[in-house]
Amino acid sequence: MNQERESYSCPNCRTLLSNEAQYCHQCGQKRIHPEDYSVWHLIVESVWDFFHFESKFLKTLIPLCFRPGSLTVDYLQGKRARYFQPFKLFLFISFLYFVTYGLISHTKEDRQKRINVVNKEDTASLKSSDTSYNLSLENEFEEVLSMPDDSLRKQVNTYGLNRFIDLKYPRESWFARFFIKQVVKDRIHGSKTFAENMHKTIPRIVFILIPFIAMLLKLLYIRRKIPYFNHIIFSLHFLSFVFLIFWFNLFLSLLAGWIDNVIFLLILAYLFIAMLKFYRQRILRTLGKFLLLFFGILVILGIFYIIAATVSFMMI
């Protein structure tokens, strides 16, 4: 028996373990005993993992929400075992937000469809449902784009999409005709394609925001020679808070529209306090860098929105 235990090797990485070793020193896997194959052990282990996950997540959320910047400070000081890893935290919260947003959007779409069945004249309107992204167009476009979907579809089928656009908008720039063409294609495909594509595109693009925000912070604090990695961690924690607040706002906004303004001010206040806590500079200097960072983020968001809209149009 002792001979068997002495020659025991880890099933995961085949590393030989000593008699006393309960965990593999190479890969960290727990030593497997015969009782580990019981149903009861499976249930106990699953319950333990669930509450361990819940406890660790809760311990991470408290400083994330109520002590701006402190979670980043603790992480960079090496206090990591008690908290969620920053990128995993961001992935989990953003995933939770987009899934919930999709479910709520689907419910609103179903409600809008039922309303449109009762009021068929609404289908001739250019306005999309609550979940669509509105595109502002000039008055000269209204004549064609306010046509009922069936009439628009028949004319496009008769002339072809490109010729139809050329006949209706011969004097418009190629850029304007490009966007009109995508809007017409969106109308033909059911007036939902653009919104659906935006919902698919934005989650992919939002991850690119992290290095850009970190780069802005790197430039703002370039004299302090703070490693770029530190700015990445700060950005991950800040965006995790933003998505968490957005998630709560999905439910709060159903109660009152003015809550959106409160959420916006709360995010700005959180960012300012987090910068004070983490970068440890005077209030006036931090305020100046906060304003520069805020406007820089607005520019980045504008650029990424244009990219997301263009990609979504091209996918139609």
Kinemage of the C-alpha trace (Angstrom):
@kinemage 1
@onewidth
@group {chain A} dominant
@subgroup {mainchain}
@vectorlist {calphas} color= white
{ca met a 1} P 0.000 0.000 0.000
{ca asn a 2} L 2.816 2.387 0.935
{ca gln a 3} L 4.577 1.443 -2.274
{ca glu a 4} L 1.483 2.455 -4.264
{ca arg a 5} L 1.225 5.773 -2.459
{ca glu a 6} L 4.916 6.505 -2.962
{ca ser a 7} L 4.626 5.909 -6.690
{ca tyr a 8} L 1.455 7.985 -7.020
{ca ser a 9} L 1.655 10.501 -9.854
{ca cys a 10} L -0.622 13.442 -10.559
{ca pro a 11} L -3.240 12.404 -13.170
{ca asn a 12} L -3.173 15.909 -14.625
{ca cys a 13} L 0.558 16.436 -15.249
{ca arg a 14} L 2.112 13.068 -14.263
{ca thr a 15} L 4.336 14.605 -11.584
{ca leu a 16} L 5.346 12.170 -8.815
{ca leu a 17} L 3.966 13.123 -5.389
{ca ser a 18} L 5.208 12.242 -1.915
{ca asn a 19} L 3.083 10.501 0.719
{ca glu a 20} L 2.236 13.730 2.508
{ca ala a 21} L 1.473 15.832 -0.569
{ca gln a 22} L -2.238 16.532 -0.950
{ca tyr a 23} L -1.765 18.958 -3.840
{ca cys a 24} L 0.493 18.703 -6.870
{ca his a 25} L 3.384 21.145 -6.558
{ca gln a 26} L 3.580 21.371 -10.371
{ca cys a 27} L -0.026 22.113 -11.437
{ca gly a 28} L -1.866 22.590 -8.119
{ca gln a 29} L -4.443 19.813 -8.605
{ca lys a 30} L -5.755 18.142 -5.422
{ca arg a 31} L -4.700 14.562 -4.806
{ca ile a 32} L -7.525 12.206 -5.739
{ca his a 33} L -8.780 9.677 -3.157
{ca pro a 34} L -11.374 6.906 -3.615
{ca glu a 35} L -14.037 8.938 -1.769
{ca asp a 36} L -13.664 11.704 -4.386
{ca tyr a 37} L -15.639 9.517 -6.790
{ca ser a 38} L -18.793 9.539 -4.638
{ca val a 39} L -21.932 11.482 -5.542
{ca trp a 40} L -21.999 13.061 -2.083
{ca his a 41} L -18.484 14.439 -2.537
{ca leu a 42} L -19.484 15.860 -5.921
{ca ile a 43} L -22.436 17.695 -4.330
{ca val a 44} L -20.376 19.015 -1.403
{ca glu a 45} L -17.562 20.147 -3.703
{ca ser a 46} L -20.000 21.925 -6.039
{ca val a 47} L -21.716 23.731 -3.146
{ca trp a 48} L -18.331 24.739 -1.713
{ca asp a 49} L -17.127 26.088 -5.082
{ca phe a 50} L -20.359 28.062 -5.487
{ca phe a 51} L -20.130 29.752 -2.090
{ca his a 52} L -16.385 30.262 -2.499
{ca phe a 53} L -17.086 32.024 -5.820
{ca glu a 54} L -19.896 34.047 -4.233
{ca ser a 55} L -17.755 35.016 -1.240
{ca lys a 56} L -14.794 36.069 -3.371
{ca phe a 57} L -17.016 37.997 -5.760
{ca leu a 58} L -18.710 39.786 -2.847
{ca lys a 59} L -15.340 40.671 -1.301
{ca thr a 60} L -14.338 42.186 -4.645
{ca leu a 61} L -17.570 44.126 -5.215
{ca ile a 62} L -17.494 45.939 -1.868
{ca pro a 63} L -14.211 47.839 -2.469
{ca leu a 64} L -14.991 48.147 -6.187
{ca cys a 65} L -18.270 49.965 -5.474
{ca phe a 66} L -17.654 51.817 -2.232
{ca arg a 67} L -13.895 52.500 -2.172
{ca pro a 68} L -12.924 53.844 -5.615
{ca gly a 69} L -9.301 53.123 -6.468
{ca ser a 70} L -8.588 50.990 -3.388
{ca leu a 71} L -9.079 47.691 -5.241
{ca thr a 72} L -6.401 48.716 -7.756
{ca val a 73} L -4.047 49.755 -4.944
{ca asp a 74} L -4.529 46.428 -3.126
{ca tyr a 75} L -4.010 44.401 -6.298
{ca leu a 76} L -0.773 46.152 -7.205
{ca gln a 77} L 0.463 45.763 -3.607
{ca gly a 78} L 0.126 42.001 -4.009
{ca lys a 79} L -3.179 41.443 -2.154
{ca arg a 80} L -4.661 39.268 -4.891
{ca ala a 81} L -5.855 35.953 -3.416
{ca arg a 82} L -8.927 37.503 -1.774
{ca tyr a 83} L -10.139 39.300 -4.920
{ca phe a 84} L -11.300 38.451 -8.417
{ca gln a 85} L -8.582 38.784 -11.035
{ca pro a 86} L -9.223 42.182 -12.765
{ca phe a 87} L -9.760 40.881 -16.297
{ca lys a 88} L -12.014 38.032 -15.101
{ca leu a 89} L -14.025 40.577 -13.111
{ca phe a 90} L -14.441 42.777 -16.169
{ca leu a 91} L -15.394 39.813 -18.368
{ca phe a 92} L -17.976 38.535 -15.887
{ca ile a 93} L -19.672 41.899 -15.260
{ca ser a 94} L -19.691 42.965 -18.917
{ca phe a 95} L -21.047 39.530 -19.925
{ca leu a 96} L -23.786 39.876 -17.293
{ca tyr a 97} L -24.673 43.327 -18.636
{ca phe a 98} L -24.871 42.350 -22.308
{ca val a 99} L -26.887 39.183 -21.604
{ca thr a 100} L -29.378 41.105 -19.448
{ca tyr a 101} L -29.543 43.918 -21.998
{ca gly a 102} L -30.283 41.404 -24.748
{ca leu a 103} L -33.092 39.791 -22.738
{ca ile a 104} L -34.687 43.148 -21.923
{ca ser a 105} L -34.314 44.306 -25.533
{ca his a 106} L -35.961 41.111 -26.777
{ca thr a 107} L -38.899 41.716 -24.424
{ca lys a 108} L -39.277 45.282 -25.699
{ca glu a 109} L -39.149 44.098 -29.308
{ca asp a 110} L -41.941 41.596 -28.682
{ca arg a 111} L -44.044 44.316 -27.096
{ca gln a 112} L -43.364 46.649 -30.017
{ca lys a 113} L -44.352 43.951 -32.519
{ca arg a 114} L -47.696 43.498 -30.788
{ca ile a 115} L -48.288 47.245 -30.926
{ca asn a 116} L -47.406 47.342 -34.629
{ca val a 117} L -49.897 44.581 -35.381
{ca val a 118} L -52.663 46.716 -33.885
{ca asn a 119} L -51.415 49.928 -35.519
{ca lys a 120} L -50.278 48.913 -39.004
{ca glu a 121} L -49.756 52.477 -40.064
{ca asp a 122} L -46.760 52.645 -37.750
{ca thr a 123} L -44.847 50.288 -40.026
{ca ala a 124} L -44.574 53.071 -42.602
{ca ser a 125} L -42.688 55.274 -40.165
{ca leu a 126} L -38.911 55.617 -40.224
{ca lys a 127} L -38.780 55.421 -36.462
{ca ser a 128} L -37.489 52.141 -35.160
{ca ser a 129} L -38.255 50.462 -31.874
{ca asp a 130} L -36.779 51.475 -28.533
{ca thr a 131} L -33.827 49.155 -29.086
{ca ser a 132} L -32.801 50.594 -32.461
{ca tyr a 133} L -30.068 53.143 -32.999
{ca asn a 134} L -31.573 56.235 -34.605
{ca leu a 135} L -29.849 57.717 -37.642
{ca ser a 136} L -30.361 61.425 -38.180
{ca leu a 137} L -31.146 62.218 -41.830
{ca glu a 138} L -31.765 65.392 -43.781
{ca asn a 139} L -35.283 66.369 -44.914
{ca glu a 140} L -34.656 65.456 -48.547
{ca phe a 141} L -34.321 61.812 -47.534
{ca glu a 142} L -37.716 61.693 -45.868
{ca glu a 143} L -39.705 61.194 -49.087
{ca val a 144} L -38.131 57.834 -49.846
{ca leu a 145} L -37.352 56.603 -46.339
{ca ser a 146} L -40.891 57.299 -45.104
{ca met a 147} L -42.306 55.000 -47.789
{ca pro a 148} L -43.999 51.805 -46.544
{ca asp a 149} L -41.666 48.808 -46.499
{ca asp a 150} L -43.622 46.979 -49.212
{ca ser a 151} L -43.506 49.924 -51.633
{ca leu a 152} L -39.809 50.465 -50.975
{ca arg a 153} L -39.081 46.768 -51.494
{ca lys a 154} L -40.977 46.729 -54.833
{ca gln a 155} L -39.077 49.723 -56.211
{ca val a 156} L -35.725 48.288 -55.158
{ca asn a 157} L -36.617 44.973 -56.800
{ca thr a 158} L -37.645 46.819 -59.975
{ca tyr a 159} L -34.588 49.070 -60.400
{ca gly a 160} L -31.972 47.310 -58.303
{ca leu a 161} L -30.576 48.851 -55.109
{ca asn a 162} L -27.687 50.814 -56.635
{ca arg a 163} L -29.747 52.246 -59.522
{ca phe a 164} L -32.591 53.088 -57.145
{ca ile a 165} L -30.211 55.098 -54.925
{ca asp a 166} L -28.616 56.803 -57.970
{ca leu a 167} L -32.046 57.798 -59.374
{ca lys a 168} L -33.349 59.167 -56.086
{ca tyr a 169} L -30.162 60.878 -54.894
{ca pro a 170} L -28.150 61.862 -57.999
{ca arg a 171} L -26.656 64.977 -56.374
{ca glu a 172} L -25.687 63.504 -53.014
{ca ser a 173} L -22.102 62.643 -52.112
{ca trp a 174} L -20.933 59.039 -52.242
{ca phe a 175} L -20.738 59.049 -48.439
{ca ala a 176} L -24.395 60.109 -48.071
{ca arg a 177} L -25.513 57.569 -50.686
{ca phe a 178} L -23.542 54.839 -48.915
{ca phe a 179} L -25.414 55.404 -45.662
{ca ile a 180} L -28.767 55.777 -47.421
{ca lys a 181} L -28.100 52.487 -49.191
{ca gln a 182} L -27.466 50.742 -45.865
{ca val a 183} L -30.612 52.240 -44.330
{ca val a 184} L -32.682 51.071 -47.314
{ca lys a 185} L -31.156 47.594 -47.010
{ca asp a 186} L -32.001 47.646 -43.319
{ca arg a 187} L -35.630 48.559 -44.134
{ca ile a 188} L -35.872 45.770 -46.710
{ca his a 189} L -34.512 43.198 -44.265
{ca gly a 190} L -37.048 44.085 -41.598
{ca ser a 191} L -35.915 47.358 -39.967
{ca lys a 192} L -34.059 45.480 -37.226
{ca thr a 193} L -30.853 44.368 -38.877
{ca phe a 194} L -28.812 47.473 -38.061
{ca ala a 195} L -29.788 47.429 -34.373
{ca glu a 196} L -29.072 43.716 -34.109
{ca asn a 197} L -25.673 44.160 -35.748
{ca met a 198} L -24.841 47.020 -33.382
{ca his a 199} L -25.700 44.782 -30.428
{ca lys a 200} L -23.287 42.175 -31.787
{ca thr a 201} L -20.523 44.633 -32.694
{ca ile a 202} L -20.360 46.846 -29.593
{ca pro a 203} L -19.457 44.039 -27.119
{ca arg a 204} L -16.509 43.111 -29.344
{ca ile a 205} L -15.265 46.674 -29.703
{ca val a 206} L -15.693 47.644 -26.049
{ca phe a 207} L -12.701 45.457 -25.087
{ca ile a 208} L -10.485 47.662 -27.253
{ca leu a 209} L -11.354 50.599 -24.986
{ca ile a 210} L -9.197 49.199 -22.169
{ca pro a 211} L -5.743 49.768 -23.738
{ca phe a 212} L -6.830 53.146 -25.143
{ca ile a 213} L -7.999 54.466 -21.764
{ca ala a 214} L -4.818 53.088 -20.204
{ca met a 215} L -2.791 54.900 -22.876
{ca leu a 216} L -4.543 58.189 -22.053
{ca leu a 217} L -3.671 57.679 -18.384
{ca lys a 218} L -0.089 56.844 -19.320
{ca leu a 219} L 0.196 60.149 -21.208
{ca leu a 220} L -1.436 62.139 -18.388
{ca tyr a 221} L 0.957 60.709 -15.802
{ca ile a 222} L 3.989 60.305 -18.054
{ca arg a 223} L 6.305 62.250 -15.719
{ca arg a 224} L 5.666 59.807 -12.878
{ca lys a 225} L 6.876 56.869 -14.979
{ca ile a 226} L 4.067 54.595 -13.811
{ca pro a 227} L 4.158 51.218 -15.630
{ca tyr a 228} L 1.554 50.798 -18.373
{ca phe a 229} L 0.401 47.610 -16.604
{ca asn a 230} L -0.790 49.678 -13.622
{ca his a 231} L -2.938 51.853 -15.878
{ca ile a 232} L -4.434 48.694 -17.434
{ca ile a 233} L -5.485 47.430 -13.988
{ca phe a 234} L -6.985 50.831 -13.122
{ca ser a 235} L -8.907 50.868 -16.428
{ca leu a 236} L -10.218 47.326 -15.888
{ca his a 237} L -11.534 48.157 -12.430
{ca phe a 238} L -13.082 51.426 -13.603
{ca leu a 239} L -14.834 49.812 -16.597
{ca ser a 240} L -16.001 46.949 -14.369
{ca phe a 241} L -17.697 49.520 -12.144
{ca val a 242} L -19.184 51.275 -15.195
{ca phe a 243} L -20.734 48.060 -16.523
{ca leu a 244} L -21.985 47.140 -13.055
{ca ile a 245} L -23.735 50.516 -12.787
{ca phe a 246} L -25.088 50.115 -16.326
{ca trp a 247} L -26.455 46.714 -15.301
{ca phe a 248} L -28.314 48.198 -12.340
{ca asn a 249} L -29.514 51.028 -14.574
{ca leu a 250} L -31.217 48.524 -16.902
{ca phe a 251} L -33.730 47.973 -14.102
{ca leu a 252} L -33.697 51.431 -12.510
{ca ser a 253} L -34.379 53.220 -15.825
{ca leu a 254} L -37.672 51.322 -16.057
{ca leu a 255} L -38.824 53.252 -12.980
{ca ala a 256} L -37.763 56.784 -13.953
{ca gly a 257} L -35.908 58.368 -16.879
{ca trp a 258} L -34.061 60.933 -14.733
{ca ile a 259} L -32.008 58.134 -13.145
{ca asp a 260} L -29.799 58.133 -16.269
{ca asn a 261} L -28.479 61.574 -15.299
{ca val a 262} L -27.755 60.407 -11.749
{ca ile a 263} L -25.873 57.376 -13.104
{ca phe a 264} L -23.781 59.603 -15.383
{ca leu a 265} L -22.824 61.931 -12.493
{ca leu a 266} L -22.084 58.932 -10.272
{ca ile a 267} L -19.646 57.503 -12.838
{ca leu a 268} L -17.854 60.857 -13.157
{ca ala a 269} L -17.588 61.210 -9.362
{ca tyr a 270} L -16.300 57.633 -9.075
{ca leu a 271} L -13.598 58.215 -11.696
{ca phe a 272} L -12.405 61.418 -10.022
{ca ile a 273} L -12.227 59.829 -6.549
{ca ala a 274} L -10.491 56.732 -7.956
{ca met a 275} L -7.851 58.916 -9.616
{ca leu a 276} L -7.290 60.774 -6.348
{ca lys a 277} L -6.927 57.512 -4.420
{ca phe a 278} L -4.713 55.668 -6.883
{ca tyr a 279} L -2.467 58.369 -8.364
{ca arg a 280} L -2.212 60.413 -5.148
{ca gln a 281} L -1.916 63.937 -6.536
{ca arg a 282} L -3.433 67.197 -5.360
{ca ile a 283} L -7.116 67.845 -5.995
{ca leu a 284} L -6.654 70.652 -8.544
{ca arg a 285} L -4.038 68.757 -10.532
{ca thr a 286} L -6.192 65.606 -10.458
{ca leu a 287} L -9.210 67.649 -11.534
{ca gly a 288} L -7.343 68.960 -14.574
{ca lys a 289} L -6.230 65.471 -15.591
{ca phe a 290} L -9.716 64.139 -14.898
{ca leu a 291} L -11.211 66.657 -17.355
{ca leu a 292} L -8.618 65.805 -19.996
{ca leu a 293} L -9.270 62.098 -19.485
{ca phe a 294} L -13.047 62.632 -19.684
{ca phe a 295} L -12.875 64.491 -22.990
{ca gly a 296} L -10.340 61.984 -24.306
{ca ile a 297} L -12.723 59.134 -23.488
{ca leu a 298} L -15.566 61.000 -25.244
{ca val a 299} L -13.449 61.285 -28.390
{ca ile a 300} L -12.546 57.594 -28.240
{ca leu a 301} L -16.187 56.612 -27.696
{ca gly a 302} L -17.218 58.758 -30.668
{ca ile a 303} L -14.632 57.114 -32.909
{ca phe a 304} L -15.597 53.636 -31.787
{ca tyr a 305} L -19.299 54.368 -32.246
{ca ile a 306} L -18.623 55.413 -35.849
{ca ile a 307} L -16.593 52.231 -36.358
{ca ala a 308} L -19.353 50.105 -34.810
{ca ala a 309} L -22.026 51.794 -36.953
{ca thr a 310} L -19.972 51.355 -40.130
{ca val a 311} L -19.278 47.685 -39.386
{ca ser a 312} L -22.955 47.128 -38.567
{ca phe a 313} L -23.995 48.757 -41.867
{ca met a 314} L -21.546 46.603 -43.808
{ca met a 315} L -22.978 43.475 -42.175
{ca ile a 316} L -26.497 44.204 -43.481
